[in-house]
Amino acid sequence: MIEQEETDSNASKTDLAFATPEKQETRAFLRERFLRVITGIIGKPAEFYLHENTHVSGEFRGCDVECSKIFVKNLETPMGTIPKAILRSDDIICLDIDDINIDQ
């Protein structure tokens, strides 16, 4: 019983450290910065370097909340062009986009 109370006490101390105003402000700043970058690259031509030395390109259209899926328009692959495609982020090694505009 005493161990359970100590565990609960330690957990609440950890939660309080996680929720300090400084940390919340830092997380908000980073989240806003990330969203500005994602918004700034929508509609830009992108080159994707995938596993097995595969290179594809297309227009970046967005991503899901977890960034696990990347939405691409007119994906040019070695097999041809796909009008609308979803790439799994686990398959992407590198993403190259020029002229990112984050001043919004």
VEXKEBA-5264 format. One record per residue: residue in three letters; x, y, z of N, C-alpha, C, O in turn. Coordinates in steps of 0.1 Angstrom, whole numbers, padded with zeros to 4 digits, always signed. Each point is the difference from the previous one (the first is absolute). Last residue first. Layout:
N
ALAXYZXYZXYZXYZ
...
end
This chain:
104
GLN+0041+0336-0427-0015+0002-0002-0006+0005+0013-0012+0002+0001
ASP+0059-0019-0023-0003+0013+0005-0015+0003-0002-0003+0008-0009
ILE+0031-0047-0005-0006-0001+0013-0004+0013+0006-0003+0001+0012
ASN+0018-0029-0060-0005+0013+0004-0007-0002+0014-0011-0005+0001
ILE+0049-0021-0035-0010-0002+0010-0003+0014+0005+0008+0008+0003
ASP+0021-0027-0042-0008+0012+0002-0011-0001+0010-0012+0002-0003
ASP+0030-0049-0014+0006+0013-0002-0010+0012+0003-0012-0003+0000
ILE+0018-0052+0015-0009+0010-0005+0008+0013+0000+0006+0004+0010
ASP+0000-0061+0000+0007+0013-0004-0010+0009-0007-0007-0003-0010
LEU+0012-0043+0044-0009+0008-0007+0006+0013-0003+0005+0007+0009
CYS+0010-0062+0007+0003+0015+0000-0011+0006-0009-0005-0005-0010
ILE+0001-0040+0023+0013+0003+0007+0002+0015+0000+0004+0005+0011
ILE-0051-0037-0014+0008+0012-0005+0012+0001+0008+0000+0001+0013
ASP-0034-0034-0004+0007-0003-0013+0009+0011-0005+0008-0002-0009
ASP-0036+0006+0048+0010-0010+0003+0008-0004-0012+0011-0005+0001
SER-0049+0035-0004+0012+0006+0005+0011-0009+0003+0012+0003-0001
ARG-0050-0012-0036+0002-0002+0015+0013+0006+0004+0010-0001-0007
LEU-0043+0017-0034+0013-0006+0003+0000-0002+0015-0003+0009+0008
ILE-0036-0001-0048+0003+0001+0014+0013-0007+0002+0001-0012-0003
ALA-0028+0036-0042+0007-0011+0007+0002+0004+0014+0000+0011+0004
LYS-0022+0003-0057-0001+0003+0015+0005-0012+0007-0003-0012-0003
PRO+0009+0013-0045-0006+0013+0003-0001+0004+0015+0003+0012+0003
ILE+0035-0041-0028-0012-0003+0008-0006+0013+0004+0006+0008+0006
THR+0032-0027-0046-0006+0011+0009-0013-0005+0006-0008-0006-0006
GLY+0051-0027-0009-0010+0009-0006-0004+0010+0010+0005+0001+0011
MET+0029-0035-0004-0010-0007-0007-0010+0009-0007-0009-0005-0008
PRO+0045+0021+0037+0006-0007-0012-0010-0008-0009+0002-0002-0011
THR-0022+0044+0037+0007-0012+0005+0007-0006-0013-0003+0004-0011
GLU-0025+0043+0030+0007-0006-0012+0010-0011+0006+0009+0003+0008
LEU-0057+0023+0009+0013-0007+0004+0006-0006-0012-0006-0009-0006
ASN-0034+0042+0015+0008-0002-0012+0014-0007+0004+0010+0006-0004
LYS-0030+0010+0047-0007+0002-0013+0009-0002-0011+0012+0005+0000
VAL-0013-0020+0055+0007+0005-0011-0009+0000-0012-0007-0010-0003
PHE+0010+0003+0061-0009+0001-0011+0008+0007-0012+0005+0011+0002
ILE+0010-0041+0043+0003+0012-0007-0009+0000-0013+0000-0010-0007
LYS+0002-0015+0060-0004-0001-0014+0002+0014-0007-0005+0010+0005
SER+0015-0016+0040+0003-0013-0004-0003-0003-0015+0004-0009-0006
CYS-0010+0049+0038+0011+0000-0010+0004-0014-0004+0011-0002-0005
GLU-0048+0016+0035+0012-0006+0006+0012+0000-0010+0011-0005+0004
VAL-0054+0023-0016+0004+0006+0012+0013-0005+0006+0008+0007+0006
ASP-0012-0011-0058-0010-0002+0010+0005+0006+0013+0011+0005+0001
CYS+0003+0017-0048+0002-0012+0007-0010-0002+0011-0008+0009+0003
GLY+0019+0019-0055-0003+0000+0015+0003-0013+0006+0006-0009-0006
ARG+0002+0024-0040-0013+0005+0002-0004+0000+0015-0010+0006+0004
PHE+0054-0007-0043-0003-0002+0014-0014+0006+0002-0002+0012-0002
GLU+0021-0030-0046-0004+0012+0008-0005-0003+0014-0009-0008+0001
GLY+0047-0022-0029-0014+0004-0002-0003+0013+0008+0010+0006+0006
SER+0029-0051-0017-0003+0014+0002-0015+0003-0003-0006-0007-0006
VAL+0047-0035+0018-0013+0004-0006-0002+0015+0003+0007+0005+0009
HIS+0032-0049-0006-0002+0015+0000-0013+0003-0007-0002-0004-0011
THR+0032-0040+0036-0011+0004-0008-0002+0015+0001+0001+0006+0012
ASN+0030-0041+0010+0005+0010-0010-0010+0004-0010+0003+0002-0011
GLU-0011-0030+0051+0004-0007-0012+0003+0009-0011-0002-0003-0012
HIS-0027+0028+0047+0009-0012+0002+0002-0007-0014-0007+0002-0009
LEU-0005+0049+0005-0006-0011+0007+0011-0011+0002+0011+0001-0006
TYR-0018+0055-0005+0009-0011-0001-0004-0011+0009-0001+0001+0012
PHE-0024+0043-0037+0000-0009+0011+0011-0011-0003+0000-0006-0011
GLU-0015+0060-0004+0007-0012-0004+0001-0009+0013+0004+0004+0010
ALA-0039+0039-0027+0009-0007+0010+0006-0012-0006-0006-0006-0009
PRO-0023+0057-0001+0006-0012-0005+0009-0006+0010+0008+0006+0007
LYS-0049+0023+0011+0013+0001-0006+0005-0013-0006-0004-0010+0004
GLY-0038+0020+0020+0000+0004-0013+0013+0001-0007+0001+0003-0012
ILE-0001-0001+0064-0012-0005-0008+0000+0006-0014+0001+0012-0001
ILE+0030-0001+0037+0004-0009-0010-0011-0006-0008+0002-0007-0010
GLY-0007+0038+0048+0009+0007-0010+0004-0009-0011+0004+0005-0011
THR-0030-0021+0048-0008+0009-0008+0008+0006-0011-0005+0002-0011
ILE+0029-0028+0042-0009-0009-0008-0009+0009-0009-0002-0004-0011
VAL+0029+0027+0041+0008-0007-0010-0009-0008-0009+0001+0000-0012
ARG-0021+0021+0049+0004+0010-0010+0008-0007-0011-0001+0003-0012
LEU-0010-0029+0049-0012+0002-0008+0003+0011-0011-0005-0001-0011
PHE+0039-0008+0043-0002-0012-0009-0012+0003-0009+0001-0003-0012
ARG+0007+0036+0044+0011+0000-0010-0002-0012-0010+0002+0002-0012
GLU-0030+0000+0049-0004+0011-0009+0011+0000-0011-0004+0002-0012
ARG+0012-0032+0047-0012-0004-0008-0004+0010-0010-0002-0003-0012
LEU+0037+0014+0042+0004-0010-0009-0011-0005-0009+0001-0002-0012
PHE-0011+0033+0046+0008+0006-0010+0005-0010-0010-0001+0003-0012
ALA-0023-0019+0049-0009+0008-0009+0008+0007-0011-0004+0000-0011
ARG+0028-0023+0044-0008-0010-0008-0009+0008-0010-0001-0004-0012
THR+0024+0029+0044+0009-0005-0009-0007-0010-0010+0003+0001-0012
GLU-0028+0017+0048+0004+0010-0010+0009-0005-0011-0002+0004-0012
GLN-0008-0032+0048-0011+0001-0008+0002+0011-0011-0004-0002-0011
LYS+0037-0004+0043+0000-0012-0009-0012+0001-0009+0001-0003-0012
GLU+0003+0036+0045+0011+0001-0009+0000-0011-0011+0002+0002-0012
PRO-0033-0003+0049-0003+0010-0010+0011+0002-0011-0003+0002-0012
THR-0004-0049+0036+0005+0013+0004-0003+0010-0011+0000-0004-0011
ALA-0009-0046+0015-0010+0011-0003+0004+0014+0004-0008+0008+0002
PHE+0033-0050+0005-0003+0000-0014-0008+0012-0004+0000+0005-0011
ALA+0010-0014+0057+0012+0005-0007-0003+0001-0015+0006+0009-0007
LEU-0040-0027+0033+0001+0015+0003+0013+0005-0007-0001+0011-0005
ASP-0007-0057+0003-0010+0007-0008+0001+0015+0002-0001+0007-0010
THR+0028-0035+0037+0005+0000-0014-0010+0007-0009+0004+0008-0009
LYS-0016-0013+0054+0012+0009-0001+0005+0001-0015+0003+0010-0004
SER-0037-0042+0014-0005+0014+0000+0011+0010-0001-0002+0011-0006
ALA+0014-0056+0009-0006+0002-0012-0006+0015-0001+0001+0006-0010
ASN+0018-0022+0050+0010+0002-0010-0006+0004-0013+0005+0008-0007
SER-0034-0021+0042+0006+0013+0003+0011+0004-0011+0000+0011-0004
ASP-0021-0054+0002-0009+0011-0004+0006+0014+0003-0002+0009-0009
THR+0027-0046+0022-0001+0000-0014-0009+0011-0005+0003+0008-0009
GLU+0000-0016+0055+0012+0006-0005+0000+0001-0015+0004+0010-0005
GLU-0040-0032+0025-0001+0014+0003+0013+0007-0004-0001+0011-0006
GLN+0000-0057+0002-0009+0005-0009-0001+0015+0002-0001+0008-0010
GLU+0027-0033+0040+0007+0001-0013-0010+0007-0010+0005+0008-0009
ILE-0022-0019+0051+0009+0012+0001+0007+0002-0014+0002+0012-0004
MET-0029-0050+0009-0008+0012+0000+0009+0013+0000-0003+0009-0007
end
